[in-house]
Amino acid sequence: MKSKLTAALALCIGSLLAKGADQPPTTVEAHLKLISLADPLLGYGFMQGKKATGIVIVTDMFTEEFIYRGSSHFELIPVNGAAKVTKGDAPPNSVEKAKRAAEARATAREFESAGKPPLAWLDLPVKQGPLHLLLMVNPGKENGILAIQDPPGAFPAGTNRYFNLCPFRLAIRTPSGTQFVEPNNSKVIRPGSKPFEYYSLEILNATAPDEQPAFSGRVFHTENIRKLYLISPGLAGTGGVTLKVVEDRMLAPNKPAVQLVENGPGKK
């Protein structure tokens, strides 16, 4: 499934990935949120100036938004002085992950590059003004970072974004009605439910005769959370789908995004 997910998400990048060999990196500004598609990632950071800023990237939620100002060639690199996690040693739940992340922030205040090759990288577009991106880190797959553009207002709190990684058209049914999502595309939908109530979600294979049901369930709705649904094919021959749901708790109105993560140099 991971290979299908990678191939489909790569299509959404479009012209986002510039060829770094064509021109030297320039300085860009980007509002970023990251998530790992593999294992939790600790012990990594990114360069801003001559120092590295550490970042903890988990698998079930995005990082808080931060503003990156630096080279258009964005790299996640191993850093010295940050906590590390090995495969099989992942915290068991989000609460424990957050606790360990806080411990890492408290004990590692300055970071320096470990001088090792980057874990993943992305060439950000230049001359487009401030960027707003969701970055999905998938080490070992091409450049290792998949990007979805996330301009303000396009994917607000209280909505769900359904990303169709299946080779067939999907029908999404919520109380607000039925909408269709083509393969390798996404659509933002407001479910039409009252806050703090459950609603019925149905996902159907819209190319099958009579729209074959692929998933159904009850979803709890809150207005301060947006959800990204990554929808992949289920077991071959079943016509079903599998879901990876990423919840993103939005900042309160007028609350500024954090400038940096961890307690690295320049933290305000």
Backbone as CSV, one residue per row, in Angstrom:
resi,resn,N_x,N_y,N_z,CA_x,CA_y,CA_z,C_x,C_y,C_z
1,MET,0.819,-1.194,0.000,0.000,0.000,0.000,0.856,1.247,0.000
2,LYS,2.020,1.151,0.667,2.867,2.330,0.789,3.342,2.810,-0.570
3,SER,3.643,1.848,-1.489,4.117,2.258,-2.805,3.027,2.963,-3.584
4,LYS,1.775,2.482,-3.461,0.662,3.145,-4.131,0.439,4.528,-3.556
5,LEU,0.550,4.640,-2.216,0.374,5.935,-1.570,1.418,6.919,-2.054
6,THR,2.659,6.456,-2.168,3.736,7.334,-2.618,3.514,7.797,-4.044
7,ALA,3.145,6.862,-4.922,2.962,7.223,-6.320,1.832,8.213,-6.498
8,ALA,0.748,8.006,-5.751,-0.398,8.896,-5.915,-0.134,10.273,-5.340
9,LEU,0.484,10.316,-4.170,0.771,11.623,-3.586,1.762,12.404,-4.420
10,ALA,2.670,11.680,-5.087,3.655,12.376,-5.917,2.977,13.145,-7.033
11,LEU,1.839,12.636,-7.500,1.138,13.314,-8.584,0.584,14.665,-8.143
12,CYS,0.282,14.798,-6.833,-0.326,16.050,-6.363,0.692,17.166,-6.254
13,ILE,1.960,16.817,-6.302,2.980,17.837,-6.146,3.032,18.727,-7.372
14,GLY,2.833,18.144,-8.550,2.841,18.915,-9.790,4.161,19.611,-9.987
15,SER,4.072,20.906,-10.152,5.268,21.700,-10.406,5.950,22.148,-9.138
16,LEU,5.510,21.611,-7.975,6.073,22.060,-6.711,7.549,21.749,-6.605
17,LEU,7.965,20.583,-7.107,9.360,20.195,-6.986,10.165,20.807,-8.117
18,ALA,10.999,21.752,-7.797,11.866,22.363,-8.798,13.153,21.573,-8.892
19,LYS,13.820,21.619,-10.000,15.083,20.930,-10.177,16.201,21.771,-9.591
20,GLY,16.775,21.240,-8.490,17.776,22.003,-7.787,19.008,22.270,-8.608
21,ALA,19.279,21.428,-9.621,20.491,21.607,-10.410,20.379,22.769,-11.381
22,ASP,19.155,23.247,-11.615,18.975,24.299,-12.607,19.457,25.651,-12.096
23,GLN,19.365,25.880,-10.791,19.754,27.171,-10.249,20.144,26.986,-8.782
24,PRO,21.010,27.835,-8.255,21.420,27.701,-6.862,20.247,27.999,-5.936
25,PRO,20.231,27.378,-4.734,19.133,27.631,-3.800,19.060,29.101,-3.414
26,THR,17.856,29.609,-3.258,17.632,30.963,-2.779,16.803,30.887,-1.502
27,THR,16.654,32.016,-0.829,15.912,32.035,0.425,14.414,32.087,0.156
28,VAL,13.663,31.274,0.894,12.211,31.250,0.763,11.594,31.336,2.154
29,GLU,10.311,31.648,2.187,9.532,31.604,3.427,8.396,30.618,3.229
30,ALA,8.246,29.692,4.165,7.223,28.663,4.034,6.610,28.353,5.388
31,HIS,5.275,28.310,5.416,4.540,27.880,6.601,4.344,26.375,6.465
32,LEU,4.912,25.598,7.376,4.981,24.154,7.203,4.343,23.405,8.372
33,LYS,3.740,22.264,8.041,3.327,21.250,9.009,3.811,19.916,8.462
34,LEU,4.359,19.058,9.341,4.929,17.803,8.891,4.304,16.625,9.623
35,ILE,4.305,15.478,8.934,3.887,14.213,9.523,4.733,13.119,8.901
36,SER,4.969,12.053,9.650,5.738,10.921,9.125,4.784,9.842,8.628
37,LEU,5.054,9.301,7.454,4.258,8.197,6.925,4.845,6.851,7.319
38,ALA,5.983,6.860,8.008,6.619,5.610,8.411,6.678,5.548,9.933
39,ASP,7.888,5.682,10.518,8.063,5.631,11.961,8.171,7.046,12.533
40,PRO,7.924,7.215,13.849,8.175,8.522,14.476,9.629,8.939,14.268
41,LEU,9.857,10.216,14.041,11.192,10.713,13.724,11.649,11.692,14.788
42,LEU,12.696,11.313,15.529,13.368,12.191,16.476,14.841,12.188,16.132
43,GLY,15.538,13.221,16.566,16.956,13.308,16.261,17.240,13.938,14.916
44,TYR,16.258,14.645,14.372,16.417,15.298,13.075,16.052,16.770,13.197
45,GLY,16.493,17.544,12.234,16.191,18.964,12.214,16.401,19.538,10.834
46,PHE,16.358,20.857,10.740,16.572,21.533,9.462,17.399,22.776,9.730
47,MET,18.145,23.193,8.731,19.054,24.324,8.896,18.328,25.647,8.676
48,GLN,18.606,26.600,9.566,18.225,28.001,9.387,19.443,28.809,9.793
49,GLY,20.118,29.362,8.808,21.387,30.015,9.090,22.459,28.975,9.344
50,LYS,23.245,29.175,10.407,24.357,28.274,10.694,24.018,27.226,11.739
51,LYS,22.813,27.284,12.299,22.392,26.328,13.303,21.185,25.541,12.815
52,ALA,21.010,24.367,13.404,19.873,23.529,13.052,18.776,23.667,14.098
53,THR,17.543,23.605,13.652,16.384,23.593,14.530,15.849,22.177,14.581
54,GLY,15.721,21.613,15.781,15.231,20.249,15.915,13.724,20.175,15.778
55,ILE,13.226,19.019,15.363,11.792,18.841,15.192,11.425,17.392,15.474
56,VAL,10.294,17.191,16.144,9.763,15.860,16.415,8.597,15.625,15.470
57,ILE,8.671,14.563,14.673,7.651,14.275,13.667,7.047,12.912,13.983
58,VAL,5.762,12.865,14.299,5.104,11.605,14.627,4.204,11.174,13.475
59,THR,3.494,10.059,13.676,2.775,9.433,12.565,1.275,9.682,12.575
60,ASP,0.728,10.172,13.698,-0.726,10.276,13.783,-1.226,11.708,13.903
61,MET,-0.322,12.680,13.834,-0.754,14.072,13.856,0.328,14.934,13.217
62,PHE,-0.089,16.076,12.693,0.869,17.023,12.134,1.591,17.755,13.265
63,THR,2.794,18.223,12.974,3.455,19.138,13.887,2.661,20.443,13.924
64,GLU,2.916,21.261,14.943,2.375,22.604,14.910,2.994,23.349,13.727
65,GLU,2.229,24.277,13.185,2.767,25.064,12.067,3.955,25.895,12.531
66,PHE,4.986,25.912,11.727,6.116,26.791,11.994,6.509,27.484,10.699
67,ILE,7.213,28.590,10.842,7.633,29.366,9.676,9.105,29.080,9.404
68,TYR,9.350,28.541,8.240,10.717,28.250,7.809,11.188,29.365,6.896
69,ARG,12.323,29.948,7.240,12.956,30.945,6.385,14.382,30.486,6.148
70,GLY,14.658,30.065,4.938,15.984,29.543,4.652,16.123,29.168,3.201
71,SER,17.076,28.297,2.931,17.358,27.868,1.568,16.135,27.206,0.945
72,SER,15.947,27.436,-0.349,14.848,26.776,-1.054,15.055,25.266,-1.110
73,HIS,16.276,24.816,-0.852,16.557,23.380,-0.779,16.397,22.962,0.684
74,PHE,15.175,22.549,1.039,14.840,22.183,2.412,15.272,20.749,2.664
75,GLU,16.029,20.548,3.761,16.516,19.212,4.098,16.187,18.880,5.544
76,LEU,15.800,17.616,5.786,15.737,17.068,7.133,17.031,16.309,7.364
77,ILE,17.808,16.750,8.349,19.139,16.202,8.554,19.285,15.650,9.970
78,PRO,20.154,14.645,10.163,20.467,14.209,11.526,21.189,15.334,12.273
79,VAL,20.813,15.554,13.531,21.435,16.612,14.325,21.980,16.032,15.619
80,ASN,22.982,16.685,16.165,23.546,16.311,17.458,22.790,17.016,18.573
81,GLY,22.600,16.318,19.692,22.014,16.939,20.868,20.529,16.757,21.007
82,ALA,19.888,16.001,20.097,18.445,15.771,20.197,18.180,14.312,20.521
83,ALA,17.063,14.053,21.178,16.701,12.682,21.511,16.479,11.878,20.238
84,LYS,16.751,10.589,20.315,16.593,9.729,19.146,15.627,8.606,19.476
85,VAL,15.013,8.027,18.468,14.141,6.881,18.642,14.523,5.841,17.603
86,THR,14.528,4.605,17.990,14.860,3.530,17.062,13.604,2.743,16.735
87,LYS,13.655,2.035,15.611,12.499,1.252,15.185,12.166,0.218,16.253
88,GLY,10.881,0.099,16.587,10.474,-0.812,17.632,10.440,-0.166,19.002
89,ASP,10.893,1.086,19.100,10.919,1.797,20.368,9.987,2.998,20.324
90,ALA,9.005,2.954,19.441,8.087,4.077,19.289,7.184,4.188,20.510
91,PRO,6.904,5.393,20.985,5.962,5.550,22.094,4.620,4.932,21.735
92,PRO,3.908,4.346,22.697,2.694,3.581,22.386,1.492,4.410,21.999
93,ASN,1.457,5.681,22.365,0.283,6.477,22.032,0.676,7.943,21.936
94,SER,-0.285,8.752,21.516,0.001,10.165,21.263,0.382,10.906,22.530
95,VAL,-0.217,10.546,23.672,0.102,11.222,24.920,1.555,10.971,25.296
96,GLU,1.982,9.706,25.186,3.362,9.385,25.519,4.323,10.017,24.525
97,LYS,3.930,10.069,23.256,4.770,10.719,22.252,4.955,12.193,22.599
98,ALA,3.871,12.849,22.976,3.960,14.270,23.317,4.843,14.474,24.550
99,LYS,4.741,13.549,25.511,5.565,13.653,26.713,7.041,13.530,26.362
100,ARG,7.378,12.551,25.538,8.775,12.367,25.152,9.277,13.540,24.318
101,ALA,8.385,14.076,23.482,8.784,15.245,22.689,9.095,16.422,23.596
102,ALA,8.280,16.605,24.647,8.530,17.695,25.585,9.849,17.496,26.318
103,GLU,10.142,16.237,26.678,11.411,15.944,27.327,12.579,16.270,26.406
104,ALA,12.421,15.955,25.123,13.478,16.258,24.159,13.696,17.763,24.055
105,ARG,12.594,18.538,24.078,12.725,19.986,24.000,13.415,20.552,25.240
106,ALA,13.151,19.944,26.393,13.704,20.464,27.641,15.189,20.171,27.786
107,THR,15.671,19.100,27.162,17.052,18.690,27.381,17.973,19.057,26.223
108,ALA,17.447,19.369,25.071,18.288,19.680,23.912,17.987,21.089,23.450
109,ARG,18.895,22.043,23.769,18.616,23.450,23.506,19.306,23.972,22.255
110,GLU,20.424,23.407,21.907,21.108,23.831,20.698,21.484,22.607,19.886
111,PHE,21.338,22.750,18.585,21.614,21.625,17.714,22.651,22.018,16.673
112,GLU,23.430,21.047,16.305,24.363,21.214,15.201,24.195,20.036,14.263
113,SER,24.429,20.271,13.006,24.342,19.198,12.034,25.303,18.078,12.411
114,ALA,24.854,16.838,12.284,25.704,15.692,12.573,26.663,15.395,11.432
115,GLY,26.550,16.180,10.345,27.441,15.983,9.214,27.148,14.738,8.409
116,LYS,25.915,14.236,8.505,25.518,13.031,7.773,24.557,13.404,6.644
117,PRO,24.365,12.509,5.677,23.445,12.806,4.566,22.033,13.081,5.075
118,PRO,21.270,13.897,4.355,19.899,14.202,4.787,19.007,12.974,4.746
119,LEU,18.050,12.950,5.655,17.046,11.891,5.652,16.097,12.056,4.474
120,ALA,15.756,13.304,4.175,14.820,13.624,3.096,15.020,15.087,2.726
121,TRP,14.536,15.450,1.534,14.713,16.828,1.085,13.597,17.209,0.136
122,LEU,13.461,18.526,-0.048,12.447,19.054,-0.958,12.924,20.393,-1.489
123,ASP,12.886,20.577,-2.806,13.195,21.871,-3.413,11.909,22.681,-3.476
124,LEU,11.862,23.747,-2.696,10.675,24.587,-2.619,10.650,25.584,-3.774
125,PRO,9.473,25.895,-4.309,9.388,26.875,-5.393,9.748,28.267,-4.899
126,VAL,10.365,29.032,-5.754,10.788,30.391,-5.403,9.928,31.397,-6.162
127,LYS,9.991,32.656,-5.730,9.281,33.761,-6.379,7.769,33.553,-6.383
128,GLN,7.251,32.869,-5.354,5.808,32.682,-5.237,5.275,33.270,-3.936
129,GLY,6.116,34.031,-3.229,5.692,34.578,-1.951,5.673,33.499,-0.887
130,PRO,5.106,33.804,0.299,5.051,32.810,1.376,4.287,31.559,0.938
131,LEU,4.849,30.406,1.249,4.244,29.128,0.899,3.518,28.547,2.103
132,HIS,2.485,27.768,1.847,1.752,27.055,2.887,1.653,25.600,2.445
133,LEU,2.349,24.703,3.172,2.474,23.326,2.718,2.278,22.338,3.851
134,LEU,1.674,21.195,3.529,1.677,20.026,4.392,2.725,19.078,3.833
135,LEU,3.715,18.711,4.650,4.798,17.849,4.196,4.672,16.472,4.847
136,MET,4.671,15.444,4.006,4.582,14.064,4.469,5.935,13.410,4.240
137,VAL,6.579,13.022,5.332,7.932,12.484,5.258,7.852,10.971,5.085
138,ASN,8.466,10.476,4.024,8.434,9.056,3.687,9.838,8.638,3.247
139,PRO,10.767,8.477,4.200,12.170,8.214,3.854,12.336,6.994,2.961
140,GLY,13.283,7.110,2.041,13.582,5.997,1.148,12.773,5.992,-0.126
141,LYS,11.815,6.888,-0.253,10.985,6.994,-1.447,11.344,8.269,-2.191
142,GLU,12.129,8.123,-3.256,12.593,9.262,-4.044,13.252,10.287,-3.116
143,ASN,12.773,11.536,-3.105,13.403,12.548,-2.251,12.940,12.463,-0.798
144,GLY,11.922,11.657,-0.522,11.509,11.406,0.859,10.502,12.356,1.443
145,ILE,10.080,13.392,0.720,9.063,14.322,1.217,8.013,14.529,0.138
146,LEU,6.764,14.328,0.512,5.634,14.564,-0.379,4.903,15.805,0.115
147,ALA,4.552,16.694,-0.799,3.988,17.992,-0.418,2.576,18.172,-0.951
148,ILE,1.713,18.722,-0.112,0.372,19.131,-0.508,0.243,20.620,-0.212
149,GLN,-0.163,21.391,-1.179,-0.337,22.820,-0.959,-1.541,23.060,-0.046
150,ASP,-1.371,23.975,0.901,-2.368,24.202,1.942,-2.582,25.699,2.160
151,PRO,-3.042,26.428,1.130,-3.214,27.873,1.281,-4.298,28.205,2.298
152,PRO,-4.187,29.353,2.960,-5.177,29.739,3.980,-6.598,29.719,3.420
153,GLY,-7.490,29.126,4.188,-8.896,29.098,3.814,-9.299,27.937,2.936
154,ALA,-8.350,27.229,2.345,-8.698,26.138,1.437,-9.102,24.867,2.172
155,PHE,-8.601,24.696,3.391,-8.862,23.486,4.173,-9.056,23.911,5.625
156,PRO,-10.192,24.592,5.916,-10.373,25.196,7.234,-10.759,24.186,8.305
157,ALA,-10.719,24.630,9.557,-11.186,23.801,10.665,-12.648,23.438,10.451
158,GLY,-13.006,22.238,10.893,-14.379,21.773,10.743,-14.657,21.072,9.429
159,THR,-13.630,20.962,8.559,-13.803,20.273,7.286,-12.922,19.027,7.247
160,ASN,-13.205,18.183,6.274,-12.400,16.986,6.027,-11.879,17.040,4.596
161,ARG,-10.626,16.614,4.420,-10.051,16.533,3.078,-9.861,15.063,2.735
162,TYR,-10.540,14.614,1.682,-10.494,13.216,1.262,-9.543,13.085,0.082
163,PHE,-8.466,12.332,0.289,-7.447,12.149,-0.745,-7.605,10.742,-1.309
164,ASN,-7.991,10.652,-2.577,-8.282,9.367,-3.221,-7.013,8.765,-3.816
165,LEU,-6.476,7.741,-3.149,-5.297,7.037,-3.633,-5.668,5.757,-4.367
166,CYS,-6.956,5.588,-4.643,-7.444,4.395,-5.339,-7.457,4.632,-6.848
167,PRO,-7.424,3.555,-7.644,-7.481,3.702,-9.098,-8.898,3.909,-9.626
168,PHE,-9.854,4.089,-8.733,-11.239,4.273,-9.152,-11.836,5.503,-8.472
169,ARG,-12.902,6.008,-9.058,-13.600,7.181,-8.535,-14.323,6.827,-7.244
170,LEU,-14.312,7.757,-6.292,-14.987,7.547,-5.017,-16.171,8.492,-4.867
171,ALA,-17.206,8.006,-4.221,-18.325,8.848,-3.801,-18.256,8.980,-2.286
172,ILE,-18.291,10.204,-1.790,-18.235,10.485,-0.354,-19.607,10.985,0.080
173,ARG,-20.257,10.253,0.988,-21.581,10.638,1.468,-21.522,11.064,2.926
174,THR,-21.972,12.276,3.188,-22.092,12.823,4.536,-23.463,13.487,4.634
175,PRO,-23.848,14.006,5.801,-25.129,14.699,5.893,-25.267,15.874,4.933
176,SER,-24.139,16.432,4.470,-24.223,17.567,3.546,-24.480,17.130,2.109
177,GLY,-24.470,15.827,1.849,-24.741,15.339,0.497,-23.655,14.396,0.004
178,THR,-23.686,14.122,-1.294,-22.722,13.218,-1.925,-21.816,14.007,-2.861
179,GLN,-20.510,13.804,-2.725,-19.544,14.432,-3.621,-18.582,13.358,-4.132
180,PHE,-18.011,13.617,-5.297,-17.168,12.629,-5.958,-15.716,13.104,-5.989
181,VAL,-14.808,12.144,-5.812,-13.376,12.430,-5.823,-12.717,11.498,-6.830
182,GLU,-12.085,12.084,-7.833,-11.431,11.296,-8.868,-10.126,10.696,-8.336
183,PRO,-9.611,9.636,-8.991,-8.337,9.050,-8.571,-7.221,10.088,-8.547
184,ASN,-6.365,9.974,-7.531,-5.197,10.851,-7.379,-5.580,12.322,-7.220
185,ASN,-6.760,12.559,-6.688,-7.227,13.909,-6.416,-7.803,13.967,-5.006
186,SER,-8.062,15.178,-4.538,-8.650,15.339,-3.214,-9.757,16.368,-3.277
187,LYS,-10.603,16.335,-2.259,-11.688,17.307,-2.161,-11.930,17.615,-0.692
188,VAL,-12.138,18.897,-0.403,-12.447,19.347,0.957,-13.958,19.416,1.103
189,ILE,-14.480,18.773,2.152,-15.923,18.674,2.351,-16.269,19.034,3.788
190,ARG,-17.256,19.891,3.953,-17.801,20.153,5.289,-18.951,19.175,5.502
191,PRO,-18.898,18.368,6.576,-19.841,17.245,6.676,-21.294,17.618,6.885
192,GLY,-21.571,18.821,7.367,-22.966,19.196,7.577,-23.535,18.682,8.886
193,SER,-22.656,18.390,9.832,-23.081,17.905,11.137,-22.945,19.017,12.169
194,LYS,-23.742,18.953,13.227,-23.613,19.893,14.327,-22.380,19.536,15.156
195,PRO,-21.743,20.544,15.773,-20.572,20.259,16.607,-20.907,19.295,17.745
196,PHE,-19.958,18.420,18.045,-20.049,17.462,19.153,-21.175,16.449,18.955
197,GLU,-21.445,16.142,17.707,-22.401,15.088,17.383,-21.760,14.121,16.388
198,TYR,-22.274,12.897,16.379,-21.810,11.893,15.429,-22.609,11.997,14.134
199,TYR,-21.946,11.706,13.026,-22.637,11.645,11.742,-22.173,10.410,10.979
200,SER,-22.961,10.017,9.986,-22.652,8.837,9.184,-21.780,9.227,8.001
201,LEU,-20.687,8.483,7.814,-19.804,8.662,6.664,-19.827,7.385,5.844
202,GLU,-20.101,7.528,4.550,-20.057,6.401,3.625,-19.104,6.726,2.481
203,ILE,-18.276,5.757,2.127,-17.394,5.875,0.972,-17.726,4.730,0.026
204,LEU,-17.969,5.074,-1.230,-18.389,4.077,-2.209,-17.481,4.103,-3.425
205,ASN,-17.313,2.947,-4.041,-16.630,2.838,-5.332,-17.614,3.296,-6.391
206,ALA,-17.417,4.523,-6.875,-18.398,5.131,-7.777,-18.312,4.599,-9.195
207,THR,-17.258,3.851,-9.527,-17.141,3.285,-10.874,-17.746,1.889,-10.957
208,ALA,-18.012,1.287,-9.817,-18.618,-0.048,-9.807,-20.116,0.067,-10.074
209,PRO,-20.724,-1.015,-10.545,-22.182,-0.983,-10.758,-22.915,-0.669,-9.454
210,ASP,-23.848,0.233,-9.530,-24.680,0.628,-8.385,-23.861,1.193,-7.224
211,GLU,-22.668,1.732,-7.517,-21.819,2.356,-6.498,-21.607,1.407,-5.307
212,GLN,-20.656,0.518,-5.454,-20.372,-0.506,-4.449,-19.864,0.109,-3.148
213,PRO,-20.495,-0.197,-2.008,-20.020,0.332,-0.719,-18.597,-0.140,-0.424
214,ALA,-17.760,0.784,0.046,-16.372,0.449,0.359,-16.040,0.699,1.826
215,PHE,-16.760,1.620,2.472,-16.535,1.921,3.884,-17.761,2.639,4.422
216,SER,-18.073,2.354,5.691,-19.108,3.114,6.381,-18.756,3.166,7.864
217,GLY,-19.116,4.262,8.494,-18.812,4.407,9.911,-19.442,5.660,10.473
218,ARG,-19.293,5.810,11.789,-19.793,6.992,12.484,-18.610,7.846,12.880
219,VAL,-18.730,9.159,12.667,-17.625,10.080,12.907,-18.087,11.177,13.861
220,PHE,-17.258,11.489,14.849,-17.561,12.556,15.798,-17.042,13.876,15.236
221,HIS,-17.899,14.887,15.197,-17.543,16.154,14.560,-17.221,17.230,15.588
222,THR,-16.086,17.895,15.390,-15.725,19.082,16.169,-15.278,20.170,15.214
223,GLU,-15.582,21.416,15.556,-15.327,22.533,14.647,-13.897,23.054,14.692
224,ASN,-13.106,22.652,15.686,-11.737,23.162,15.763,-10.711,22.160,15.247
225,ILE,-11.174,21.097,14.614,-10.281,20.072,14.058,-10.603,19.870,12.581
226,ARG,-9.568,19.777,11.776,-9.742,19.342,10.396,-9.092,17.971,10.263
227,LYS,-9.608,17.165,9.335,-9.111,15.797,9.191,-8.717,15.537,7.742
228,LEU,-7.567,14.892,7.579,-7.103,14.462,6.272,-7.307,12.954,6.183
229,TYR,-8.118,12.517,5.238,-8.373,11.105,5.005,-7.543,10.643,3.809
230,LEU,-6.591,9.735,4.044,-5.836,9.112,2.964,-6.508,7.782,2.674
231,ILE,-7.134,7.676,1.502,-7.973,6.522,1.168,-7.244,5.662,0.146
232,SER,-6.913,4.429,0.533,-6.167,3.506,-0.326,-7.000,2.267,-0.601
233,PRO,-6.681,1.523,-1.676,-7.418,0.289,-1.958,-7.257,-0.720,-0.822
234,GLY,-8.330,-1.477,-0.553,-8.274,-2.536,0.438,-7.725,-3.821,-0.165
235,LEU,-8.076,-4.934,0.422,-7.608,-6.212,-0.086,-8.093,-6.431,-1.511
236,ALA,-7.223,-6.992,-2.338,-7.569,-7.215,-3.745,-8.828,-8.069,-3.854
237,GLY,-9.720,-7.625,-4.708,-10.937,-8.379,-4.976,-12.088,-8.076,-4.042
238,THR,-11.843,-7.306,-2.973,-12.916,-7.017,-2.020,-13.699,-5.764,-2.387
239,GLY,-13.072,-4.858,-3.128,-13.716,-3.597,-3.462,-13.730,-2.609,-2.322
240,GLY,-13.127,-2.984,-1.189,-13.102,-2.088,-0.048,-11.928,-1.127,-0.091
241,VAL,-11.839,-0.273,0.911,-10.742,0.689,1.015,-10.207,0.662,2.444
242,THR,-9.004,1.170,2.608,-8.429,1.371,3.928,-8.215,2.868,4.130
243,LEU,-8.358,3.310,5.365,-8.260,4.730,5.677,-7.124,4.992,6.660
244,LYS,-6.380,6.041,6.408,-5.483,6.622,7.402,-6.003,8.025,7.653
245,VAL,-6.395,8.297,8.889,-7.014,9.570,9.231,-6.042,10.378,10.088
246,VAL,-5.733,11.582,9.637,-4.822,12.467,10.357,-5.623,13.661,10.857
247,GLU,-5.682,13.819,12.176,-6.384,14.952,12.757,-5.421,16.117,12.934
248,ASP,-5.900,17.291,12.624,-5.078,18.500,12.720,-5.855,19.536,13.516
249,ARG,-5.474,19.699,14.772,-6.155,20.681,15.623,-5.681,22.073,15.239
250,MET,-6.595,22.940,14.882,-6.246,24.252,14.367,-5.965,25.226,15.498
251,LEU,-5.118,26.244,15.185,-4.822,27.291,16.138,-6.049,28.150,16.376
252,ALA,-6.128,28.721,17.567,-7.222,29.644,17.854,-7.102,30.869,16.957
253,PRO,-8.209,31.535,16.620,-8.152,32.724,15.768,-7.184,33.761,16.316
254,ASN,-6.418,34.351,15.419,-5.463,35.417,15.721,-4.258,34.948,16.534
255,LYS,-4.135,33.636,16.766,-2.953,33.137,17.466,-1.840,32.930,16.455
256,PRO,-0.666,33.572,16.630,0.386,33.449,15.624,0.983,32.054,15.594
257,ALA,1.435,31.634,14.418,2.131,30.363,14.299,3.482,30.462,14.990
258,VAL,3.938,29.338,15.549,5.244,29.352,16.197,6.328,29.555,15.156
259,GLN,7.371,30.285,15.526,8.454,30.579,14.601,9.356,29.388,14.399
260,LEU,9.678,28.707,15.509,10.603,27.586,15.460,10.062,26.468,16.329
261,VAL,10.595,25.263,16.156,10.235,24.155,17.014,11.440,23.773,17.843
262,GLU,11.177,23.005,18.904,12.217,22.657,19.872,12.743,23.934,20.553
263,ASN,13.849,23.818,21.245,14.454,24.958,21.921,15.774,25.322,21.275
264,GLY,15.792,25.309,19.971,17.006,25.619,19.238,17.291,27.094,19.230
265,PRO,18.394,27.497,18.595,18.760,28.911,18.534,17.670,29.732,17.884
266,GLY,17.430,30.909,18.407,16.464,31.812,17.799,15.057,31.637,18.305
267,LYS,14.833,30.676,19.242,13.492,30.481,19.762,13.017,31.741,20.473
268,LYS,11.809,32.176,20.155,11.272,33.389,20.774,10.157,33.051,21.730
